[in-house]
Amino acid sequence: MSHYARRPQLSLLPLLLAATLGGACGSSSTEAPASSTTPAPAPTRTLAMTRSPFGTLPGGQAVEAFTLTNANGIRVTAITYGGIITSLEVPDRAGKAGDVVLGYDTLQGYLDKSPFFGTIVGRYGNRIGKGTFTIDGTTYSLPINNGENHLHGGPQGFDKAVWKAEPFERADAVGVVFSHTSPDGDMGYPGTLQARVTYTLTNDNTLRFDYQATTDKATPVNLTQHTYFNLAGAGNGDILGHEIEILADRYTPVDKGLIPTGELALVEGTPFDFRTATTIGARIDADHPQIALGGGYDHNMVFARTGTGLERVVRVHEPTTGRTIEVATTQPATQFYTGNFLDGTITGKGGKVYPKRSGFCLETQHYPDSPNKPQFPSTILQPGETYAQSTTFTFGAR
Protein backbone atom coordinates (compact mmCIF):
# COMPACT_ATOMS: atom_id res chain seq x y z
CA MET A 1 0.00 0.00 0.00
CA SER A 2 1.35 3.41 -0.93
CA HIS A 3 2.03 6.01 1.76
CA TYR A 4 -0.68 8.10 0.06
CA ALA A 5 -3.34 5.41 -0.08
CA ARG A 6 -6.86 6.55 0.68
CA ARG A 7 -6.00 9.27 3.17
CA PRO A 8 -9.27 10.43 4.81
CA GLN A 9 -10.54 13.80 3.60
CA LEU A 10 -9.59 16.57 6.02
CA SER A 11 -11.92 19.34 7.04
CA LEU A 12 -11.37 22.67 5.31
CA LEU A 13 -11.53 24.39 8.69
CA PRO A 14 -7.99 24.94 9.97
CA LEU A 15 -6.92 23.12 13.06
CA LEU A 16 -4.73 25.96 14.22
CA LEU A 17 -5.99 29.21 15.76
CA ALA A 18 -3.94 32.40 15.76
CA ALA A 19 -4.44 35.52 17.80
CA THR A 20 -6.79 37.93 16.05
CA LEU A 21 -4.88 40.84 14.65
CA GLY A 22 -7.61 43.49 14.94
CA GLY A 23 -8.40 45.05 18.31
CA ALA A 24 -11.82 45.92 19.69
CA CYS A 25 -12.88 49.53 19.33
CA GLY A 26 -13.04 51.53 22.55
CA SER A 27 -16.13 53.53 23.48
CA SER A 28 -16.34 57.06 24.87
CA SER A 29 -17.07 57.51 28.56
CA THR A 30 -19.24 60.60 27.85
CA GLU A 31 -22.62 60.23 26.19
CA ALA A 32 -23.46 62.64 23.37
CA PRO A 33 -26.34 65.07 23.93
CA ALA A 34 -29.71 63.75 22.76
CA SER A 35 -29.88 66.42 20.07
CA SER A 36 -26.57 65.44 18.43
CA THR A 37 -26.29 63.19 15.44
CA THR A 38 -25.14 59.67 16.29
CA PRO A 39 -22.07 58.81 14.20
CA ALA A 40 -22.52 56.00 11.74
CA PRO A 41 -20.70 52.84 12.81
CA ALA A 42 -17.45 52.10 11.02
CA PRO A 43 -17.89 49.58 8.21
CA THR A 44 -17.19 46.00 9.24
CA ARG A 45 -14.65 44.16 7.16
CA THR A 46 -15.74 40.68 6.16
CA LEU A 47 -14.41 37.86 4.07
CA ALA A 48 -14.34 38.78 0.40
CA MET A 49 -13.11 37.48 -2.94
CA THR A 50 -12.52 39.44 -6.14
CA ARG A 51 -11.22 38.39 -9.56
CA SER A 52 -9.41 40.48 -12.16
CA PRO A 53 -7.19 40.07 -15.25
CA PHE A 54 -3.44 39.62 -14.73
CA GLY A 55 -2.06 39.76 -18.24
CA THR A 56 -1.88 37.49 -21.26
CA LEU A 57 0.60 34.79 -22.18
CA PRO A 58 2.51 35.07 -25.50
CA GLY A 59 0.11 32.58 -27.12
CA GLY A 60 -2.88 34.73 -26.16
CA GLN A 61 -4.12 32.80 -23.13
CA ALA A 62 -5.49 35.07 -20.43
CA VAL A 63 -4.29 34.86 -16.82
CA GLU A 64 -6.62 35.78 -13.98
CA ALA A 65 -5.95 36.97 -10.44
CA PHE A 66 -8.03 36.11 -7.38
CA THR A 67 -7.76 38.27 -4.27
CA LEU A 68 -8.92 36.85 -0.95
CA THR A 69 -9.43 39.18 2.03
CA ASN A 70 -10.39 38.42 5.62
CA ALA A 71 -11.89 40.60 8.36
CA ASN A 72 -8.49 41.25 9.97
CA GLY A 73 -6.76 42.87 7.02
CA ILE A 74 -5.01 39.85 5.54
CA ARG A 75 -5.13 39.93 1.76
CA VAL A 76 -3.70 37.28 -0.57
CA THR A 77 -3.64 37.35 -4.37
CA ALA A 78 -3.03 34.24 -6.46
CA ILE A 79 -3.04 33.88 -10.25
CA THR A 80 -3.97 31.03 -12.57
CA TYR A 81 -0.45 30.91 -14.05
CA GLY A 82 1.36 28.44 -11.80
CA GLY A 83 -1.08 29.07 -8.94
CA ILE A 84 1.41 31.80 -8.03
CA ILE A 85 0.85 33.80 -4.85
CA THR A 86 1.81 37.25 -6.12
CA SER A 87 1.16 39.14 -2.90
CA LEU A 88 0.28 38.47 0.72
CA GLU A 89 -0.47 41.45 2.93
CA VAL A 90 -0.24 40.88 6.69
CA PRO A 91 -0.59 43.52 9.46
CA ASP A 92 2.34 44.09 11.81
CA ARG A 93 2.08 44.62 15.57
CA ALA A 94 0.91 48.22 14.96
CA GLY A 95 -1.76 47.08 12.51
CA LYS A 96 0.12 48.29 9.43
CA ALA A 97 -0.23 45.87 6.53
CA GLY A 98 2.80 44.89 4.48
CA ASP A 99 3.38 42.50 1.59
CA VAL A 100 5.51 39.65 2.93
CA VAL A 101 6.16 37.54 -0.20
CA LEU A 102 8.70 38.04 -2.99
CA GLY A 103 7.48 38.35 -6.55
CA TYR A 104 6.68 40.71 -9.41
CA ASP A 105 4.12 43.41 -10.15
CA THR A 106 3.30 42.00 -13.60
CA LEU A 107 2.98 38.65 -15.34
CA GLN A 108 6.01 39.40 -17.51
CA GLY A 109 8.33 39.21 -14.53
CA TYR A 110 7.27 35.64 -13.81
CA LEU A 111 7.76 34.75 -17.47
CA ASP A 112 11.22 36.36 -17.76
CA LYS A 113 13.02 35.16 -14.64
CA SER A 114 11.49 33.60 -11.58
CA PRO A 115 13.09 31.15 -9.14
CA PHE A 116 9.67 29.57 -8.49
CA PHE A 117 8.35 32.66 -6.67
CA GLY A 118 5.03 31.68 -5.06
CA THR A 119 4.30 28.73 -7.34
CA ILE A 120 2.71 25.33 -7.05
CA VAL A 121 5.50 22.89 -7.89
CA GLY A 122 5.00 19.40 -9.31
CA ARG A 123 4.63 16.71 -10.33
CA TYR A 124 7.57 16.29 -8.02
CA GLY A 125 8.64 19.11 -5.75
CA ASN A 126 12.38 19.15 -5.12
CA ARG A 127 15.04 17.02 -6.87
CA ILE A 128 15.14 13.60 -8.50
CA GLY A 129 18.70 12.41 -8.94
CA LYS A 130 19.94 12.34 -12.55
CA GLY A 131 16.31 12.61 -13.68
CA THR A 132 15.62 8.90 -13.59
CA PHE A 133 13.58 6.47 -11.52
CA THR A 134 12.18 2.96 -11.94
CA ILE A 135 8.66 1.72 -11.21
CA ASP A 136 7.74 -1.98 -11.61
CA GLY A 137 10.82 -2.63 -13.70
CA THR A 138 10.31 0.28 -16.11
CA THR A 139 12.85 3.11 -16.03
CA TYR A 140 11.63 6.63 -16.78
CA SER A 141 13.80 9.58 -17.86
CA LEU A 142 12.94 13.16 -16.96
CA PRO A 143 14.41 16.40 -18.33
CA ILE A 144 17.49 17.69 -16.51
CA ASN A 145 17.15 21.30 -15.34
CA ASN A 146 19.36 21.58 -12.24
CA GLY A 147 22.94 20.54 -12.79
CA GLU A 148 22.69 16.84 -13.58
CA ASN A 149 19.34 16.48 -11.81
CA HIS A 150 15.62 17.06 -12.30
CA LEU A 151 14.10 19.85 -10.18
CA HIS A 152 10.49 20.79 -9.35
CA GLY A 153 8.86 18.85 -12.18
CA GLY A 154 11.19 20.03 -14.94
CA PRO A 155 11.45 23.07 -17.20
CA GLN A 156 7.72 22.93 -17.97
CA GLY A 157 6.42 21.84 -14.60
CA PHE A 158 3.23 22.76 -12.82
CA ASP A 159 4.68 26.20 -12.07
CA LYS A 160 4.26 27.06 -15.77
CA ALA A 161 0.79 25.60 -16.27
CA VAL A 162 -2.33 27.74 -16.48
CA TRP A 163 -4.60 26.19 -13.89
CA LYS A 164 -8.37 26.18 -14.06
CA ALA A 165 -9.83 28.17 -11.18
CA GLU A 166 -13.10 27.88 -9.29
CA PRO A 167 -13.47 30.57 -6.61
CA PHE A 168 -15.77 30.05 -3.65
CA GLU A 169 -17.19 32.17 -0.86
CA ARG A 170 -18.64 30.78 2.36
CA ALA A 171 -19.64 32.31 5.67
CA ASP A 172 -16.41 31.04 7.26
CA ALA A 173 -13.93 31.11 4.37
CA VAL A 174 -13.08 32.31 0.88
CA GLY A 175 -10.83 30.57 -1.57
CA VAL A 176 -9.98 29.19 -4.97
CA VAL A 177 -9.82 25.62 -6.21
CA PHE A 178 -7.04 25.30 -8.80
CA SER A 179 -7.11 22.20 -11.01
CA HIS A 180 -4.79 20.89 -13.71
CA THR A 181 -4.53 17.76 -15.86
CA SER A 182 -1.01 16.54 -16.55
CA PRO A 183 -1.13 14.05 -19.46
CA ASP A 184 0.67 10.72 -19.62
CA GLY A 185 4.33 11.39 -20.51
CA ASP A 186 4.25 15.04 -19.40
CA MET A 187 7.89 15.92 -18.57
CA GLY A 188 8.59 12.18 -18.79
CA TYR A 189 6.26 11.14 -15.96
CA PRO A 190 3.97 8.13 -16.44
CA GLY A 191 0.20 8.35 -16.17
CA THR A 192 -2.41 11.05 -16.57
CA LEU A 193 -2.46 12.96 -13.29
CA GLN A 194 -5.51 14.94 -12.19
CA ALA A 195 -4.23 17.52 -9.68
CA ARG A 196 -6.21 19.87 -7.51
CA VAL A 197 -4.95 22.47 -5.02
CA THR A 198 -7.38 24.46 -2.87
CA TYR A 199 -6.32 27.80 -1.36
CA THR A 200 -8.53 28.82 1.59
CA LEU A 201 -8.39 31.98 3.74
CA THR A 202 -10.30 32.19 7.02
CA ASN A 203 -10.92 34.81 9.68
CA ASP A 204 -8.55 33.11 12.12
CA ASN A 205 -5.78 34.39 9.84
CA THR A 206 -5.02 30.99 8.33
CA LEU A 207 -4.14 30.39 4.70
CA ARG A 208 -4.65 26.72 3.96
CA PHE A 209 -3.46 24.57 1.06
CA ASP A 210 -5.18 21.25 0.36
CA TYR A 211 -3.53 19.08 -2.29
CA GLN A 212 -5.25 16.17 -4.05
CA ALA A 213 -4.27 14.04 -7.04
CA THR A 214 -5.29 10.83 -8.80
CA THR A 215 -3.57 8.89 -11.58
CA ASP A 216 -4.24 6.09 -14.05
CA LYS A 217 -0.66 4.73 -13.84
CA ALA A 218 1.76 4.47 -10.95
CA THR A 219 3.70 7.75 -10.77
CA PRO A 220 5.70 9.84 -8.28
CA VAL A 221 3.80 12.77 -6.77
CA ASN A 222 5.15 15.39 -4.37
CA LEU A 223 3.24 18.66 -4.57
CA THR A 224 4.18 21.74 -2.58
CA GLN A 225 4.02 25.53 -2.49
CA HIS A 226 7.14 27.61 -3.12
CA THR A 227 6.45 31.05 -1.65
CA TYR A 228 9.45 33.12 -0.51
CA PHE A 229 8.67 34.95 2.73
CA ASN A 230 10.20 38.04 4.29
CA LEU A 231 8.08 39.07 7.27
CA ALA A 232 9.78 42.48 7.40
CA GLY A 233 8.29 43.09 3.95
CA ALA A 234 9.32 41.91 0.50
CA GLY A 235 12.49 43.71 -0.53
CA ASN A 236 13.17 45.06 2.97
CA GLY A 237 16.58 43.52 3.59
CA ASP A 238 17.59 39.97 4.37
CA ILE A 239 15.86 37.36 6.51
CA LEU A 240 18.80 36.56 8.80
CA GLY A 241 17.20 38.19 11.85
CA HIS A 242 14.01 36.12 11.63
CA GLU A 243 13.66 33.75 14.58
CA ILE A 244 12.59 30.25 13.55
CA GLU A 245 11.64 27.08 15.37
CA ILE A 246 11.44 23.85 13.34
CA LEU A 247 10.29 20.74 15.18
CA ALA A 248 12.60 18.43 13.26
CA ASP A 249 14.99 16.08 14.99
CA ARG A 250 16.59 14.84 11.76
CA TYR A 251 17.47 16.11 8.30
CA THR A 252 18.61 14.51 5.06
CA PRO A 253 22.27 15.28 4.25
CA VAL A 254 22.99 15.88 0.56
CA ASP A 255 25.77 15.41 -1.97
CA LYS A 256 27.27 18.16 -4.13
CA GLY A 257 24.20 18.11 -6.39
CA LEU A 258 21.92 18.56 -3.33
CA ILE A 259 20.57 15.00 -3.70
CA PRO A 260 20.02 13.21 -0.36
CA THR A 261 22.60 10.59 0.47
CA GLY A 262 19.90 8.41 2.02
CA GLU A 263 20.96 9.09 5.60
CA LEU A 264 18.62 10.56 8.20
CA ALA A 265 21.05 12.54 10.32
CA LEU A 266 20.36 13.91 13.79
CA VAL A 267 20.18 17.71 14.00
CA GLU A 268 21.54 17.72 17.54
CA GLY A 269 24.91 19.40 17.75
CA THR A 270 24.68 20.78 14.19
CA PRO A 271 23.66 24.11 12.59
CA PHE A 272 20.40 22.36 11.60
CA ASP A 273 19.03 22.22 15.13
CA PHE A 274 16.11 24.67 15.24
CA ARG A 275 14.11 22.82 17.89
CA THR A 276 14.56 25.94 20.01
CA ALA A 277 13.84 29.27 18.32
CA THR A 278 17.04 30.58 16.74
CA THR A 279 17.72 33.36 14.27
CA ILE A 280 18.18 32.13 10.71
CA GLY A 281 21.51 33.91 10.51
CA ALA A 282 22.98 32.56 13.74
CA ARG A 283 24.72 29.57 12.09
CA ILE A 284 24.01 30.00 8.39
CA ASP A 285 27.71 30.41 7.60
CA ALA A 286 28.94 27.82 10.08
CA ASP A 287 31.98 25.69 9.26
CA HIS A 288 29.96 22.58 8.42
CA PRO A 289 30.20 20.49 5.22
CA GLN A 290 26.43 20.51 4.65
CA ILE A 291 26.23 24.30 5.02
CA ALA A 292 29.04 24.57 2.45
CA LEU A 293 27.20 22.31 -0.03
CA GLY A 294 23.94 24.26 0.27
CA GLY A 295 25.50 27.72 0.46
CA GLY A 296 23.44 28.03 3.62
CA TYR A 297 20.22 26.17 4.32
CA ASP A 298 18.72 24.24 1.40
CA HIS A 299 17.85 21.02 3.20
CA ASN A 300 14.97 18.68 3.89
CA MET A 301 14.06 18.88 7.58
CA VAL A 302 12.35 15.73 8.90
CA PHE A 303 9.66 16.45 11.47
CA ALA A 304 9.37 14.62 14.77
CA ARG A 305 5.70 13.84 14.09
CA THR A 306 3.35 12.06 16.47
CA GLY A 307 0.46 11.32 14.10
CA THR A 308 -0.84 11.61 10.53
CA GLY A 309 -3.05 14.70 10.80
CA LEU A 310 -2.21 18.38 10.77
CA GLU A 311 0.51 19.10 13.32
CA ARG A 312 2.22 22.37 14.13
CA VAL A 313 5.81 22.00 12.96
CA VAL A 314 7.26 25.50 12.43
CA ARG A 315 7.08 28.92 14.09
CA VAL A 316 8.65 32.09 12.67
CA HIS A 317 8.90 35.54 14.29
CA GLU A 318 10.27 38.74 12.76
CA PRO A 319 11.28 41.01 15.68
CA THR A 320 11.13 44.44 14.05
CA THR A 321 7.53 44.15 12.82
CA GLY A 322 6.34 41.49 15.24
CA ARG A 323 4.85 39.42 12.42
CA THR A 324 4.63 35.68 12.97
CA ILE A 325 3.84 32.50 11.03
CA GLU A 326 2.82 29.15 12.44
CA VAL A 327 2.94 26.22 10.03
CA ALA A 328 1.02 22.98 10.43
CA THR A 329 1.06 20.12 7.94
CA THR A 330 0.25 16.49 7.26
CA GLN A 331 3.58 16.16 5.44
CA PRO A 332 6.62 14.43 6.97
CA ALA A 333 9.14 17.17 6.15
CA THR A 334 9.87 20.63 4.77
CA GLN A 335 12.58 21.99 2.52
CA PHE A 336 14.03 24.90 4.47
CA TYR A 337 15.59 27.21 1.89
CA THR A 338 17.13 30.57 2.70
CA GLY A 339 17.36 32.24 -0.72
CA ASN A 340 21.05 31.42 -1.14
CA PHE A 341 20.83 31.62 -4.93
CA LEU A 342 19.21 35.05 -5.02
CA ASP A 343 22.02 37.34 -6.13
CA GLY A 344 20.66 40.86 -6.56
CA THR A 345 19.96 40.51 -10.27
CA ILE A 346 16.19 40.34 -9.73
CA THR A 347 14.19 43.54 -9.36
CA GLY A 348 10.81 42.68 -7.90
CA LYS A 349 7.67 44.42 -6.75
CA GLY A 350 7.87 48.14 -6.31
CA GLY A 351 11.29 48.24 -7.99
CA LYS A 352 12.95 46.58 -5.00
CA VAL A 353 16.00 44.38 -5.58
CA TYR A 354 16.12 40.89 -4.06
CA PRO A 355 19.67 40.21 -2.85
CA LYS A 356 21.05 36.98 -1.42
CA ARG A 357 19.00 35.60 1.48
CA SER A 358 16.21 38.15 1.12
CA GLY A 359 13.54 35.46 1.41
CA PHE A 360 13.04 32.01 2.91
CA CYS A 361 10.89 29.07 1.84
CA LEU A 362 9.15 26.38 3.86
CA GLU A 363 8.24 23.82 1.20
CA THR A 364 6.29 21.17 3.11
CA GLN A 365 6.88 17.90 1.28
CA HIS A 366 8.07 14.32 1.15
CA TYR A 367 11.81 13.78 0.93
CA PRO A 368 13.77 14.69 -2.22
CA ASP A 369 14.74 11.80 -4.53
CA SER A 370 12.35 9.43 -2.75
CA PRO A 371 11.67 7.41 -5.94
CA ASN A 372 15.34 6.35 -5.80
CA LYS A 373 15.52 5.88 -2.03
CA PRO A 374 13.46 2.83 -0.95
CA GLN A 375 14.26 3.59 2.70
CA PHE A 376 12.36 6.90 2.44
CA PRO A 377 8.55 7.09 2.73
CA SER A 378 7.05 6.23 -0.65
CA THR A 379 5.92 8.97 -3.03
CA ILE A 380 4.47 6.58 -5.62
CA LEU A 381 0.77 7.15 -6.22
CA GLN A 382 -1.10 4.12 -7.53
CA PRO A 383 -4.30 4.02 -9.62
CA GLY A 384 -7.34 3.92 -7.35
CA GLU A 385 -5.58 5.89 -4.62
CA THR A 386 -5.88 9.59 -3.80
CA TYR A 387 -2.89 11.72 -2.93
CA ALA A 388 -4.08 14.05 -0.15
CA GLN A 389 -1.91 16.43 1.86
CA SER A 390 -2.63 19.70 3.67
CA THR A 391 -0.57 22.60 5.01
CA THR A 392 -1.66 25.73 6.88
CA PHE A 393 0.12 29.03 7.42
CA THR A 394 -1.38 31.02 10.29
CA PHE A 395 -0.31 34.67 10.60
CA GLY A 396 -0.14 36.91 13.62
CA ALA A 397 1.87 39.67 15.28
CA ARG A 398 3.34 40.21 18.73
DODORO-196008 format. One line per field, with one value per residue (C-alpha): residue in one letter; x, y, z. Coordinates in steps of 0.05 Angstrom, whole numbers. Layout:
BEGIN
resn: c(A	...)
x: c(X	...)
y: c(Y	...)
z: c(Z	...)
This chain:
BEGIN
resn: c(M	S	H	Y	A	R	R	P	Q	L	S	L	L	P	L	L	L	A	A	T	L	G	G	A	C	G	S	S	S	T	E	A	P	A	S	S	T	T	P	A	P	A	P	T	R	T	L	A	M	T	R	S	P	F	G	T	L	P	G	G	Q	A	V	E	A	F	T	L	T	N	A	N	G	I	R	V	T	A	I	T	Y	G	G	I	I	T	S	L	E	V	P	D	R	A	G	K	A	G	D	V	V	L	G	Y	D	T	L	Q	G	Y	L	D	K	S	P	F	F	G	T	I	V	G	R	Y	G	N	R	I	G	K	G	T	F	T	I	D	G	T	T	Y	S	L	P	I	N	N	G	E	N	H	L	H	G	G	P	Q	G	F	D	K	A	V	W	K	A	E	P	F	E	R	A	D	A	V	G	V	V	F	S	H	T	S	P	D	G	D	M	G	Y	P	G	T	L	Q	A	R	V	T	Y	T	L	T	N	D	N	T	L	R	F	D	Y	Q	A	T	T	D	K	A	T	P	V	N	L	T	Q	H	T	Y	F	N	L	A	G	A	G	N	G	D	I	L	G	H	E	I	E	I	L	A	D	R	Y	T	P	V	D	K	G	L	I	P	T	G	E	L	A	L	V	E	G	T	P	F	D	F	R	T	A	T	T	I	G	A	R	I	D	A	D	H	P	Q	I	A	L	G	G	G	Y	D	H	N	M	V	F	A	R	T	G	T	G	L	E	R	V	V	R	V	H	E	P	T	T	G	R	T	I	E	V	A	T	T	Q	P	A	T	Q	F	Y	T	G	N	F	L	D	G	T	I	T	G	K	G	G	K	V	Y	P	K	R	S	G	F	C	L	E	T	Q	H	Y	P	D	S	P	N	K	P	Q	F	P	S	T	I	L	Q	P	G	E	T	Y	A	Q	S	T	T	F	T	F	G	A	R)
x: c(0	27	41	-14	-67	-137	-120	-185	-211	-192	-238	-227	-231	-160	-138	-95	-120	-79	-89	-136	-98	-152	-168	-236	-258	-261	-323	-327	-341	-385	-452	-469	-527	-594	-598	-531	-526	-503	-441	-450	-414	-349	-358	-344	-293	-315	-288	-287	-262	-250	-224	-188	-144	-69	-41	-38	12	50	2	-58	-82	-110	-86	-132	-119	-161	-155	-178	-189	-208	-238	-170	-135	-100	-103	-74	-73	-61	-61	-79	-9	27	-22	28	17	36	23	6	-9	-5	-12	47	42	18	-35	2	-5	56	68	110	123	174	150	134	82	66	60	120	167	145	155	224	260	230	262	193	167	101	86	54	110	100	93	151	173	248	301	303	374	399	326	312	272	244	173	155	216	206	257	233	276	259	288	350	343	387	459	454	387	312	282	210	177	224	229	154	128	65	94	85	16	-47	-92	-167	-197	-262	-269	-315	-344	-373	-393	-328	-279	-262	-217	-200	-196	-141	-142	-96	-91	-20	-23	13	87	85	158	172	125	79	4	-48	-49	-110	-85	-124	-99	-148	-126	-171	-168	-206	-218	-171	-116	-100	-83	-93	-69	-104	-71	-105	-85	-106	-71	-85	-13	35	74	114	76	103	65	84	80	143	129	189	173	204	162	196	166	186	250	263	332	352	317	376	344	280	273	252	233	229	206	252	300	332	349	372	445	460	515	545	484	438	411	400	452	398	419	372	421	407	404	431	498	494	473	408	381	322	282	291	277	341	354	364	430	460	494	480	554	579	640	599	604	529	525	581	544	479	510	469	404	374	357	299	281	247	193	187	114	67	9	-17	-61	-44	10	44	116	145	142	173	178	205	226	223	151	127	97	93	77	56	59	20	21	5	72	132	183	197	252	281	312	343	347	421	417	384	440	413	399	324	284	216	153	157	226	259	320	322	393	421	380	324	271	261	218	183	165	126	138	161	236	275	295	247	233	307	310	269	285	247	171	141	118	89	15	-22	-86	-147	-112	-118	-58	-82	-38	-53	-11	-33	2	-28	-6	-3	37	67)
y: c(0	68	120	162	108	131	185	209	276	331	387	453	488	499	462	519	584	648	710	759	817	870	901	918	991	1031	1071	1141	1150	1212	1205	1253	1301	1275	1328	1309	1264	1193	1176	1120	1057	1042	992	920	883	814	757	776	750	789	768	810	801	792	795	750	696	701	652	695	656	701	697	716	739	722	765	737	784	768	812	825	857	797	799	746	747	685	678	621	618	569	581	636	676	745	783	769	829	818	870	882	892	964	942	966	917	898	850	793	751	761	767	814	868	840	773	788	784	713	695	727	703	672	623	591	653	634	575	507	458	388	334	326	382	383	340	272	248	247	252	178	129	59	34	-40	-53	6	62	133	192	263	328	354	426	432	411	337	330	341	397	416	377	401	461	459	437	455	524	541	512	555	524	524	563	558	611	601	643	616	646	621	622	646	611	584	512	506	444	418	355	331	281	214	228	301	318	244	223	163	167	221	259	299	350	397	449	489	556	576	640	644	696	662	688	620	608	534	491	425	382	323	281	217	178	122	95	89	155	197	255	308	373	435	511	552	621	662	699	761	781	850	862	838	874	901	870	799	747	731	764	722	675	605	542	477	415	369	322	297	322	290	306	318	308	363	362	371	300	264	212	168	182	211	251	278	354	354	388	416	482	447	444	493	456	519	585	612	667	643	678	651	591	600	608	556	514	452	410	410	486	491	446	485	554	561	523	485	420	374	378	315	329	292	277	241	226	232	294	368	382	447	440	510	578	642	711	775	820	889	883	830	788	714	650	583	524	460	402	330	323	289	343	413	440	498	544	611	645	628	632	701	747	817	810	807	871	854	888	963	965	932	888	818	804	740	712	763	709	640	581	528	476	423	358	286	276	294	236	189	148	127	118	57	72	138	142	125	179	132	143	82	80	78	118	192	234	281	329	394	452	515	581	620	693	738	793	804)
z: c(0	-19	35	1	-2	14	63	96	72	120	141	106	174	199	261	284	315	315	356	321	293	299	366	394	387	451	470	497	571	557	524	467	479	455	401	369	309	326	284	235	256	220	164	185	143	123	81	8	-59	-123	-191	-243	-305	-295	-365	-425	-444	-510	-542	-523	-463	-409	-336	-280	-209	-148	-85	-19	41	112	167	199	140	111	35	-11	-87	-129	-205	-251	-281	-236	-179	-161	-97	-122	-58	14	59	134	189	236	311	299	250	189	131	90	32	59	-4	-60	-131	-188	-203	-272	-307	-350	-291	-276	-349	-355	-293	-232	-183	-170	-133	-101	-147	-141	-158	-186	-207	-160	-115	-102	-137	-170	-179	-251	-274	-272	-230	-239	-224	-232	-274	-322	-321	-336	-357	-339	-367	-330	-307	-245	-256	-272	-236	-246	-204	-187	-244	-299	-344	-359	-292	-256	-241	-315	-325	-330	-278	-281	-224	-186	-132	-73	-17	47	113	145	87	18	-31	-99	-124	-176	-220	-274	-317	-331	-389	-392	-410	-388	-371	-376	-319	-329	-323	-331	-266	-244	-194	-150	-100	-57	-27	32	75	140	194	242	197	167	94	79	21	7	-46	-81	-141	-176	-232	-281	-277	-219	-215	-166	-135	-87	-91	-52	-50	-62	-33	-10	55	86	145	148	79	10	-11	59	72	87	130	176	237	233	292	271	307	267	304	265	300	235	166	101	85	11	-39	-83	-128	-67	-74	-7	9	40	112	164	206	276	280	351	355	284	252	232	303	305	358	400	366	335	285	214	210	275	242	168	152	202	185	168	104	93	100	49	-1	5	9	72	86	28	64	78	152	178	229	295	282	329	282	211	216	215	266	283	259	249	282	253	286	255	314	281	256	305	248	259	221	249	201	209	159	145	109	139	123	95	50	89	38	54	-14	-23	-99	-100	-123	-131	-205	-195	-187	-158	-135	-126	-160	-100	-112	-81	-57	-28	30	22	28	58	37	77	24	62	26	23	19	-44	-91	-55	-119	-116	-41	-19	54	49	55	-13	-61	-112	-124	-151	-192	-147	-92	-76	-59	-3	37	73	100	138	148	206	212	272	306	375)
